[in-house]
Amino acid sequence: MYHNENIMEFPIMALPNEVIKLILKNVDWRTIYNMRLVSKFFNSFVKSNLASFPKPMMKILNISSFCNDNDTLRIYFSFFCEEKFINLDSFSISANKNEVKEIECYLEKMDLSDVEYAWIKTTGKTIIFDILNRYFKTGTTIKSLYIEINNNPVFESFSTFIQKMKYINLLHLTNLCFFNLKVPKNYTLPMVKNLCNLFILECQCTHFVNSNMINNLFLNNSNLKEIKVYSKCNNFEIELIKNIKNRQDLCDGQEDNHKQYHIYLPKRNDITINIEFQKYFPCRTYHMLDGIENFCHFGAIKHCKNCSTPKAVYFRYITPPKPIGIVCQYNN
């Protein structure tokens, strides 16, 4: 076999750093991590350019904090990444710290652009959203996002985080408690295209929901079919039902053209099913379905003139759920 002894192997380290960086951007994260073991040069090079290289995908994130009376935070953190589950023992830090190296050393090494599930819970003062904001980027995808906020005196860091969440299938915001801080009256959420299930529960001290928020979410997400909003805001429903009816009137003859919608609202003592039905469907083109006065439940239905498919909207008025063992300190 012919072999030219004059041909020498070209060391990759002789290439300019920018060229090496471009090469490594096109290999998988396991290869990059293994290259750190090759030499001191590659170990240093990878560590200093880690933000530019492929990283293992984080699939599940679970993080929570509880503020103690002595102004310390009790933090819990676990995640699932590339078939590996890591659960840190709970630990305490000063509530005035700006960094938590125990958590951030993992977050900086993860690809957070497409997460399956994320659970975030805070009670009292917290720095969790400040930490997450350093690593989550605008346009993030999270299939199911659950956030519970109790007695939090800071709205801005939460707002910065939630505004980065663009592609969400299920959004569950519960007990949003911001100590009567002023949320902008036309505050909106950025989710588009993917949202199909929405749950928002406000604390009595907080005014978070507004009509623009709910109706923009509906108009920007064609698969949003289940909407549960427990809020003091009561001026979004008529516009929402109007938008639902307009969407249901569109017909292209497809089998799944007319979706069924489920709306959940807070139960009130003065609710009368017939009056609620007339409020949302005054033109009598829909017929009442399954009206149950004692259970504050009814549906509205009509059939498409083009394809005869039933078009239905179901309403249920229930007492909003409350977090167990949590008392709003603002109203207390």
C-alpha atoms as a printed R data frame, in Angstrom:
    type eleno elety resid chain resno       x      y      z
1   ATOM     1    CA   MET     A     1   0.000  0.000  0.000
2   ATOM     2    CA   TYR     A     2   1.364  3.362 -1.040
3   ATOM     3    CA   HIS     A     3   2.371  5.616  1.839
4   ATOM     4    CA   ASN     A     4   3.971  9.018  1.518
5   ATOM     5    CA   GLU     A     5   6.312  9.475  4.466
6   ATOM     6    CA   ASN     A     6   6.526 13.189  3.709
7   ATOM     7    CA   ILE     A     7   2.856 13.719  4.620
8   ATOM     8    CA   MET     A     8   2.632 14.984  8.176
9   ATOM     9    CA   GLU     A     9  -0.414 15.047 10.421
10  ATOM    10    CA   PHE     A    10  -1.695 18.584 10.803
11  ATOM    11    CA   PRO     A    11  -2.358 19.384 14.481
12  ATOM    12    CA   ILE     A    12  -5.759 21.003 15.017
13  ATOM    13    CA   MET     A    13  -4.190 23.187 17.689
14  ATOM    14    CA   ALA     A    14  -2.259 24.967 14.936
15  ATOM    15    CA   LEU     A    15  -5.521 26.366 13.558
16  ATOM    16    CA   PRO     A    16  -6.759 29.802 14.620
17  ATOM    17    CA   ASN     A    17  -9.031 29.679 17.649
18  ATOM    18    CA   GLU     A    18 -12.029 30.946 15.671
19  ATOM    19    CA   VAL     A    19 -11.646 28.085 13.187
20  ATOM    20    CA   ILE     A    20 -11.446 25.531 16.010
21  ATOM    21    CA   LYS     A    21 -14.567 27.055 17.508
22  ATOM    22    CA   LEU     A    22 -16.450 26.717 14.201
23  ATOM    23    CA   ILE     A    23 -15.410 23.067 13.931
24  ATOM    24    CA   LEU     A    24 -16.519 22.218 17.467
25  ATOM    25    CA   LYS     A    25 -19.886 23.905 16.964
26  ATOM    26    CA   ASN     A    26 -20.728 21.091 14.549
27  ATOM    27    CA   VAL     A    27 -19.994 18.137 16.825
28  ATOM    28    CA   ASP     A    28 -22.190 16.710 19.567
29  ATOM    29    CA   TRP     A    29 -21.832 17.735 23.201
30  ATOM    30    CA   ARG     A    30 -20.401 14.353 24.281
31  ATOM    31    CA   THR     A    31 -17.490 14.741 21.869
32  ATOM    32    CA   ILE     A    32 -16.821 18.239 23.161
33  ATOM    33    CA   TYR     A    33 -16.786 17.068 26.770
34  ATOM    34    CA   ASN     A    34 -14.454 14.184 25.883
35  ATOM    35    CA   MET     A    35 -12.084 16.594 24.170
36  ATOM    36    CA   ARG     A    36 -11.493 18.294 27.512
37  ATOM    37    CA   LEU     A    37  -9.660 15.136 28.561
38  ATOM    38    CA   VAL     A    38  -7.274 15.244 25.595
39  ATOM    39    CA   SER     A    39  -5.021 18.069 26.743
40  ATOM    40    CA   LYS     A    40  -4.790 21.148 28.911
41  ATOM    41    CA   PHE     A    41  -5.249 23.238 25.783
42  ATOM    42    CA   PHE     A    42  -8.623 21.698 24.908
43  ATOM    43    CA   ASN     A    43  -9.778 21.676 28.505
44  ATOM    44    CA   SER     A    44  -9.114 25.403 28.760
45  ATOM    45    CA   PHE     A    45 -10.470 26.122 25.272
46  ATOM    46    CA   VAL     A    46 -13.773 24.300 25.825
47  ATOM    47    CA   LYS     A    47 -14.330 25.839 29.257
48  ATOM    48    CA   SER     A    48 -13.688 29.371 27.995
49  ATOM    49    CA   ASN     A    49 -16.019 28.926 24.991
50  ATOM    50    CA   LEU     A    50 -18.651 26.710 26.588
51  ATOM    51    CA   ALA     A    51 -21.501 29.103 25.793
52  ATOM    52    CA   SER     A    52 -20.822 28.694 22.051
53  ATOM    53    CA   PHE     A    53 -20.860 24.883 21.893
54  ATOM    54    CA   PRO     A    54 -23.668 22.297 21.841
55  ATOM    55    CA   LYS     A    55 -24.811 21.290 25.323
56  ATOM    56    CA   PRO     A    56 -26.847 18.434 26.763
57  ATOM    57    CA   MET     A    57 -30.588 19.111 26.634
58  ATOM    58    CA   MET     A    58 -32.385 19.684 29.918
59  ATOM    59    CA   LYS     A    59 -35.762 17.917 29.767
60  ATOM    60    CA   ILE     A    60 -37.188 18.395 33.262
61  ATOM    61    CA   LEU     A    61 -36.539 21.243 35.704
62  ATOM    62    CA   ASN     A    62 -37.835 21.482 39.265
63  ATOM    63    CA   ILE     A    63 -36.807 24.429 41.427
64  ATOM    64    CA   SER     A    64 -38.359 26.042 44.482
65  ATOM    65    CA   SER     A    65 -37.458 28.424 47.276
66  ATOM    66    CA   PHE     A    66 -38.920 29.286 50.665
67  ATOM    67    CA   CYS     A    67 -37.980 32.449 52.556
68  ATOM    68    CA   ASN     A    68 -37.469 31.874 56.275
69  ATOM    69    CA   ASP     A    69 -38.023 34.393 59.067
70  ATOM    70    CA   ASN     A    70 -34.263 34.918 59.454
71  ATOM    71    CA   ASP     A    71 -34.023 36.207 55.853
72  ATOM    72    CA   THR     A    72 -32.556 33.015 54.453
73  ATOM    73    CA   LEU     A    73 -33.811 31.033 51.481
74  ATOM    74    CA   ARG     A    74 -34.353 27.293 51.559
75  ATOM    75    CA   ILE     A    75 -33.793 26.084 47.991
76  ATOM    76    CA   TYR     A    76 -34.665 22.805 46.287
77  ATOM    77    CA   PHE     A    77 -33.315 21.954 42.836
78  ATOM    78    CA   SER     A    78 -33.472 18.883 40.619
79  ATOM    79    CA   PHE     A    79 -33.416 18.188 36.903
80  ATOM    80    CA   PHE     A    80 -33.422 15.444 34.292
81  ATOM    81    CA   CYS     A    81 -30.945 15.685 31.441
82  ATOM    82    CA   GLU     A    82 -29.864 13.176 28.781
83  ATOM    83    CA   GLU     A    83 -31.187 10.137 30.704
84  ATOM    84    CA   LYS     A    84 -29.600 11.334 33.954
85  ATOM    85    CA   PHE     A    85 -31.516 12.595 36.997
86  ATOM    86    CA   ILE     A    86 -29.753 14.924 39.441
87  ATOM    87    CA   ASN     A    87 -31.313 15.963 42.736
88  ATOM    88    CA   LEU     A    88 -29.422 18.379 44.970
89  ATOM    89    CA   ASP     A    89 -29.956 18.184 48.698
90  ATOM    90    CA   SER     A    90 -31.926 21.198 49.905
91  ATOM    91    CA   PHE     A    91 -29.691 23.985 51.152
92  ATOM    92    CA   SER     A    92 -29.994 27.454 52.682
93  ATOM    93    CA   ILE     A    93 -28.473 30.728 51.510
94  ATOM    94    CA   SER     A    94 -28.834 34.385 52.401
95  ATOM    95    CA   ALA     A    95 -31.849 35.978 50.727
96  ATOM    96    CA   ASN     A    96 -29.572 38.863 49.742
97  ATOM    97    CA   LYS     A    97 -27.235 36.745 47.601
98  ATOM    98    CA   ASN     A    98 -27.186 37.352 43.861
99  ATOM    99    CA   GLU     A    99 -25.634 34.018 42.864
100 ATOM   100    CA   VAL     A   100 -26.148 30.376 43.760
101 ATOM   101    CA   LYS     A   101 -23.144 28.487 42.399
102 ATOM   102    CA   GLU     A   102 -24.610 25.124 43.431
103 ATOM   103    CA   ILE     A   103 -27.352 25.658 40.821
104 ATOM   104    CA   GLU     A   104 -25.662 27.853 38.251
105 ATOM   105    CA   CYS     A   105 -22.782 25.441 37.671
106 ATOM   106    CA   TYR     A   106 -25.385 23.084 36.176
107 ATOM   107    CA   LEU     A   107 -27.533 25.645 34.341
108 ATOM   108    CA   GLU     A   108 -24.565 27.102 32.449
109 ATOM   109    CA   LYS     A   109 -23.727 23.647 31.067
110 ATOM   110    CA   MET     A   110 -27.259 22.829 29.884
111 ATOM   111    CA   ASP     A   111 -29.182 23.581 26.702
112 ATOM   112    CA   LEU     A   112 -32.371 25.207 28.038
113 ATOM   113    CA   SER     A   113 -33.955 26.036 24.695
114 ATOM   114    CA   ASP     A   114 -36.429 23.120 24.555
115 ATOM   115    CA   VAL     A   115 -37.579 21.819 27.954
116 ATOM   116    CA   GLU     A   116 -40.338 19.228 28.413
117 ATOM   117    CA   TYR     A   117 -41.517 20.124 31.929
118 ATOM   118    CA   ALA     A   118 -40.621 22.930 34.327
119 ATOM   119    CA   TRP     A   119 -41.946 23.415 37.869
120 ATOM   120    CA   ILE     A   120 -41.100 26.663 39.668
121 ATOM   121    CA   LYS     A   121 -42.416 27.492 43.125
122 ATOM   122    CA   THR     A   122 -41.544 30.452 45.331
123 ATOM   123    CA   THR     A   123 -42.747 31.486 48.773
124 ATOM   124    CA   GLY     A   124 -41.705 34.925 49.980
125 ATOM   125    CA   LYS     A   125 -38.702 36.848 48.733
126 ATOM   126    CA   THR     A   126 -36.798 34.910 46.084
127 ATOM   127    CA   ILE     A   127 -33.866 35.122 43.677
128 ATOM   128    CA   ILE     A   128 -34.930 32.119 41.597
129 ATOM   129    CA   PHE     A   129 -36.115 34.173 38.632
130 ATOM   130    CA   ASP     A   130 -32.952 36.300 38.716
131 ATOM   131    CA   ILE     A   131 -30.921 33.102 38.409
132 ATOM   132    CA   LEU     A   132 -33.055 31.602 35.645
133 ATOM   133    CA   ASN     A   133 -33.020 34.857 33.683
134 ATOM   134    CA   ARG     A   134 -29.248 34.581 33.302
135 ATOM   135    CA   TYR     A   135 -29.538 31.291 31.412
136 ATOM   136    CA   PHE     A   136 -32.950 31.119 29.713
137 ATOM   137    CA   LYS     A   137 -33.048 32.976 26.396
138 ATOM   138    CA   THR     A   138 -35.832 34.817 24.595
139 ATOM   139    CA   GLY     A   139 -37.917 32.442 22.467
140 ATOM   140    CA   THR     A   140 -37.614 29.453 24.816
141 ATOM   141    CA   THR     A   141 -39.807 26.375 24.306
142 ATOM   142    CA   ILE     A   142 -41.262 24.592 27.341
143 ATOM   143    CA   LYS     A   143 -43.944 21.986 26.717
144 ATOM   144    CA   SER     A   144 -45.521 22.301 30.195
145 ATOM   145    CA   LEU     A   145 -44.696 25.211 32.504
146 ATOM   146    CA   TYR     A   146 -45.983 25.296 36.086
147 ATOM   147    CA   ILE     A   147 -45.315 28.368 38.234
148 ATOM   148    CA   GLU     A   148 -46.608 29.022 41.753
149 ATOM   149    CA   ILE     A   149 -45.832 32.338 43.435
150 ATOM   150    CA   ASN     A   150 -46.690 33.038 47.065
151 ATOM   151    CA   ASN     A   151 -46.079 36.303 48.932
152 ATOM   152    CA   ASN     A   152 -43.546 37.624 46.428
153 ATOM   153    CA   PRO     A   153 -42.826 41.362 46.740
154 ATOM   154    CA   VAL     A   154 -41.057 41.550 43.348
155 ATOM   155    CA   PHE     A   155 -42.824 41.382 39.965
156 ATOM   156    CA   GLU     A   156 -40.061 42.459 37.566
157 ATOM   157    CA   SER     A   157 -37.873 39.341 37.703
158 ATOM   158    CA   PHE     A   158 -40.894 37.074 37.172
159 ATOM   159    CA   SER     A   159 -42.010 39.264 34.272
160 ATOM   160    CA   THR     A   160 -38.571 39.117 32.636
161 ATOM   161    CA   PHE     A   161 -38.643 35.326 32.859
162 ATOM   162    CA   ILE     A   162 -42.191 34.784 31.590
163 ATOM   163    CA   GLN     A   163 -41.615 37.140 28.646
164 ATOM   164    CA   LYS     A   164 -38.894 34.780 27.387
165 ATOM   165    CA   MET     A   165 -41.325 31.854 27.230
166 ATOM   166    CA   LYS     A   166 -42.635 31.930 23.665
167 ATOM   167    CA   TYR     A   167 -43.602 28.365 22.768
168 ATOM   168    CA   ILE     A   168 -45.603 26.739 25.573
169 ATOM   169    CA   ASN     A   169 -48.192 23.953 25.255
170 ATOM   170    CA   LEU     A   170 -49.509 24.083 28.811
171 ATOM   171    CA   LEU     A   171 -49.193 27.210 30.962
172 ATOM   172    CA   HIS     A   172 -50.166 26.891 34.624
173 ATOM   173    CA   LEU     A   173 -49.753 30.051 36.735
174 ATOM   174    CA   THR     A   174 -51.162 29.533 40.206
175 ATOM   175    CA   ASN     A   175 -51.686 31.770 43.232
176 ATOM   176    CA   LEU     A   176 -49.913 34.718 41.630
177 ATOM   177    CA   CYS     A   177 -49.283 36.838 44.727
178 ATOM   178    CA   PHE     A   178 -47.326 40.076 44.256
179 ATOM   179    CA   PHE     A   179 -48.361 42.077 47.344
180 ATOM   180    CA   ASN     A   180 -50.633 44.450 45.422
181 ATOM   181    CA   LEU     A   181 -47.778 45.606 43.194
182 ATOM   182    CA   LYS     A   182 -49.029 47.457 40.134
183 ATOM   183    CA   VAL     A   183 -48.971 45.162 37.118
184 ATOM   184    CA   PRO     A   184 -49.346 47.178 33.870
185 ATOM   185    CA   LYS     A   185 -53.036 47.337 32.934
186 ATOM   186    CA   ASN     A   186 -52.416 46.012 29.432
187 ATOM   187    CA   TYR     A   187 -49.745 43.484 30.426
188 ATOM   188    CA   THR     A   188 -49.665 40.606 27.933
189 ATOM   189    CA   LEU     A   189 -48.020 37.200 27.675
190 ATOM   190    CA   PRO     A   190 -45.820 36.280 24.690
191 ATOM   191    CA   MET     A   191 -46.930 32.706 23.969
192 ATOM   192    CA   VAL     A   192 -47.754 31.968 20.322
193 ATOM   193    CA   LYS     A   193 -48.770 28.994 18.163
194 ATOM   194    CA   ASN     A   194 -48.434 26.103 20.628
195 ATOM   195    CA   LEU     A   195 -50.586 26.982 23.650
196 ATOM   196    CA   CYS     A   196 -53.536 24.625 24.100
197 ATOM   197    CA   ASN     A   197 -54.169 24.715 27.856
198 ATOM   198    CA   LEU     A   198 -54.185 27.856 30.038
199 ATOM   199    CA   PHE     A   199 -54.599 28.103 33.814
200 ATOM   200    CA   ILE     A   200 -54.262 31.383 35.747
201 ATOM   201    CA   LEU     A   201 -55.136 31.862 39.419
202 ATOM   202    CA   GLU     A   202 -54.625 35.235 41.076
203 ATOM   203    CA   CYS     A   203 -54.235 35.938 44.757
204 ATOM   204    CA   GLN     A   204 -56.793 38.373 46.160
205 ATOM   205    CA   CYS     A   205 -54.081 41.031 46.522
206 ATOM   206    CA   THR     A   206 -52.949 40.911 42.890
207 ATOM   207    CA   HIS     A   207 -54.475 42.213 39.650
208 ATOM   208    CA   PHE     A   208 -52.626 40.279 36.951
209 ATOM   209    CA   VAL     A   209 -55.207 39.322 34.318
210 ATOM   210    CA   ASN     A   210 -56.647 41.784 31.810
211 ATOM   211    CA   SER     A   211 -58.796 41.459 28.706
212 ATOM   212    CA   ASN     A   212 -55.947 42.067 26.242
213 ATOM   213    CA   MET     A   213 -53.875 39.328 27.858
214 ATOM   214    CA   ILE     A   214 -56.493 36.598 27.534
215 ATOM   215    CA   ASN     A   215 -57.797 37.543 24.106
216 ATOM   216    CA   ASN     A   216 -54.324 37.994 22.615
217 ATOM   217    CA   LEU     A   217 -53.381 34.539 23.871
218 ATOM   218    CA   PHE     A   218 -56.462 33.093 22.210
219 ATOM   219    CA   LEU     A   219 -55.935 34.906 18.909
220 ATOM   220    CA   ASN     A   220 -52.241 33.946 18.773
221 ATOM   221    CA   ASN     A   221 -52.776 30.252 19.595
222 ATOM   222    CA   SER     A   222 -55.152 28.414 17.284
223 ATOM   223    CA   ASN     A   223 -55.170 25.266 19.448
224 ATOM   224    CA   LEU     A   224 -56.035 26.981 22.751
225 ATOM   225    CA   LYS     A   225 -59.141 25.006 23.747
226 ATOM   226    CA   GLU     A   226 -59.108 24.912 27.555
227 ATOM   227    CA   ILE     A   227 -59.042 28.213 29.425
228 ATOM   228    CA   LYS     A   228 -59.201 28.381 33.222
229 ATOM   229    CA   VAL     A   229 -58.979 31.920 34.576
230 ATOM   230    CA   TYR     A   230 -59.712 32.678 38.224
231 ATOM   231    CA   SER     A   231 -59.322 36.423 38.459
232 ATOM   232    CA   LYS     A   232 -60.968 39.608 39.657
233 ATOM   233    CA   CYS     A   233 -60.939 40.755 36.035
234 ATOM   234    CA   ASN     A   234 -64.411 40.174 34.585
235 ATOM   235    CA   ASN     A   235 -64.324 42.118 31.325
236 ATOM   236    CA   PHE     A   236 -62.572 39.598 29.083
237 ATOM   237    CA   GLU     A   237 -65.248 36.912 28.778
238 ATOM   238    CA   ILE     A   238 -67.606 38.510 26.230
239 ATOM   239    CA   GLU     A   239 -64.738 39.398 23.875
240 ATOM   240    CA   LEU     A   240 -63.266 35.915 24.324
241 ATOM   241    CA   ILE     A   241 -66.557 34.198 23.450
242 ATOM   242    CA   LYS     A   242 -66.907 36.477 20.422
243 ATOM   243    CA   ASN     A   243 -63.450 35.405 19.238
244 ATOM   244    CA   ILE     A   244 -64.304 31.747 19.869
245 ATOM   245    CA   LYS     A   245 -67.500 32.020 17.813
246 ATOM   246    CA   ASN     A   246 -65.633 33.753 14.978
247 ATOM   247    CA   ARG     A   247 -63.066 30.955 14.917
248 ATOM   248    CA   GLN     A   248 -65.759 28.294 15.009
249 ATOM   249    CA   ASP     A   249 -67.509 29.904 12.029
250 ATOM   250    CA   LEU     A   250 -64.480 29.232  9.832
251 ATOM   251    CA   CYS     A   251 -64.975 26.025  7.873
252 ATOM   252    CA   ASP     A   252 -62.668 24.361  5.377
253 ATOM   253    CA   GLY     A   253 -64.478 21.016  5.371
254 ATOM   254    CA   GLN     A   254 -61.837 19.235  7.438
255 ATOM   255    CA   GLU     A   255 -62.973 16.672 10.016
256 ATOM   256    CA   ASP     A   256 -61.345 18.475 12.960
257 ATOM   257    CA   ASN     A   257 -62.238 21.941 11.740
258 ATOM   258    CA   HIS     A   258 -64.562 22.946 14.598
259 ATOM   259    CA   LYS     A   259 -62.943 22.531 18.002
260 ATOM   260    CA   GLN     A   260 -64.816 22.288 21.278
261 ATOM   261    CA   TYR     A   261 -63.871 24.848 23.906
262 ATOM   262    CA   HIS     A   262 -63.925 24.607 27.695
263 ATOM   263    CA   ILE     A   263 -64.043 27.782 29.780
264 ATOM   264    CA   TYR     A   264 -63.608 27.745 33.580
265 ATOM   265    CA   LEU     A   265 -64.457 30.862 35.595
266 ATOM   266    CA   PRO     A   266 -64.780 31.741 39.300
267 ATOM   267    CA   LYS     A   267 -68.012 30.732 40.969
268 ATOM   268    CA   ARG     A   268 -70.174 33.587 42.262
269 ATOM   269    CA   ASN     A   269 -73.238 33.526 44.480
270 ATOM   270    CA   ASP     A   270 -75.345 35.455 41.962
271 ATOM   271    CA   ILE     A   271 -74.729 33.197 38.948
272 ATOM   272    CA   THR     A   272 -77.864 32.169 37.022
273 ATOM   273    CA   ILE     A   273 -77.250 29.801 34.140
274 ATOM   274    CA   ASN     A   274 -79.922 31.239 31.818
275 ATOM   275    CA   ILE     A   275 -78.655 34.784 32.319
276 ATOM   276    CA   GLU     A   276 -75.061 33.714 31.641
277 ATOM   277    CA   PHE     A   277 -76.150 31.936 28.471
278 ATOM   278    CA   GLN     A   278 -78.036 34.996 27.192
279 ATOM   279    CA   LYS     A   279 -75.051 37.221 27.970
280 ATOM   280    CA   TYR     A   280 -72.699 35.205 25.775
281 ATOM   281    CA   PHE     A   281 -75.158 34.067 23.074
282 ATOM   282    CA   PRO     A   282 -77.760 36.829 22.668
283 ATOM   283    CA   CYS     A   283 -78.493 36.077 18.998
284 ATOM   284    CA   ARG     A   284 -80.012 32.661 19.823
285 ATOM   285    CA   THR     A   285 -77.973 30.872 17.149
286 ATOM   286    CA   TYR     A   286 -76.588 28.549 19.835
287 ATOM   287    CA   HIS     A   287 -78.712 26.227 21.948
288 ATOM   288    CA   MET     A   288 -78.133 25.533 25.626
289 ATOM   289    CA   LEU     A   289 -76.676 22.138 26.367
290 ATOM   290    CA   ASP     A   290 -76.398 20.305 29.697
291 ATOM   291    CA   GLY     A   291 -77.431 23.275 31.830
292 ATOM   292    CA   ILE     A   292 -77.047 22.326 35.517
293 ATOM   293    CA   GLU     A   293 -78.038 25.244 37.759
294 ATOM   294    CA   ASN     A   294 -76.846 23.826 41.072
295 ATOM   295    CA   PHE     A   295 -73.447 22.921 39.636
296 ATOM   296    CA   CYS     A   296 -73.028 26.159 37.642
297 ATOM   297    CA   HIS     A   297 -72.349 24.297 34.442
298 ATOM   298    CA   PHE     A   298 -73.734 24.627 30.916
299 ATOM   299    CA   GLY     A   299 -72.798 24.264 27.277
300 ATOM   300    CA   ALA     A   300 -73.739 26.079 24.084
301 ATOM   301    CA   ILE     A   301 -73.924 24.322 20.737
302 ATOM   302    CA   LYS     A   302 -74.850 24.853 17.108
303 ATOM   303    CA   HIS     A   303 -74.124 22.914 13.922
304 ATOM   304    CA   CYS     A   304 -72.045 24.195 11.039
305 ATOM   305    CA   LYS     A   305 -74.173 24.999  7.974
306 ATOM   306    CA   ASN     A   306 -71.452 23.736  5.636
307 ATOM   307    CA   CYS     A   307 -70.365 20.443  7.207
308 ATOM   308    CA   SER     A   308 -72.981 19.851  9.964
309 ATOM   309    CA   THR     A   309 -70.236 19.419 12.572
310 ATOM   310    CA   PRO     A   310 -71.334 20.509 16.079
311 ATOM   311    CA   LYS     A   311 -69.660 23.649 17.407
312 ATOM   312    CA   ALA     A   312 -69.694 23.681 21.208
313 ATOM   313    CA   VAL     A   313 -68.509 25.856 24.083
314 ATOM   314    CA   TYR     A   314 -68.714 24.542 27.654
315 ATOM   315    CA   PHE     A   315 -68.730 26.713 30.773
316 ATOM   316    CA   ARG     A   316 -68.022 25.707 34.334
317 ATOM   317    CA   TYR     A   317 -68.043 28.056 37.328
318 ATOM   318    CA   ILE     A   318 -66.112 26.679 40.274
319 ATOM   319    CA   THR     A   319 -64.601 27.903 43.521
320 ATOM   320    CA   PRO     A   320 -60.943 28.690 42.760
321 ATOM   321    CA   PRO     A   321 -58.517 26.230 44.354
322 ATOM   322    CA   LYS     A   322 -56.296 27.546 47.141
323 ATOM   323    CA   PRO     A   323 -52.720 26.518 47.968
324 ATOM   324    CA   ILE     A   324 -52.545 24.396 51.101
325 ATOM   325    CA   GLY     A   325 -50.887 26.039 54.105
326 ATOM   326    CA   ILE     A   326 -50.238 29.391 52.372
327 ATOM   327    CA   VAL     A   327 -51.715 32.662 53.678
328 ATOM   328    CA   CYS     A   328 -51.344 35.953 51.830
329 ATOM   329    CA   GLN     A   329 -49.310 38.162 54.148
330 ATOM   330    CA   TYR     A   330 -50.514 41.325 52.412
331 ATOM   331    CA   ASN     A   331 -54.171 40.639 53.268
332 ATOM   332    CA   ASN     A   332 -53.385 39.100 56.650
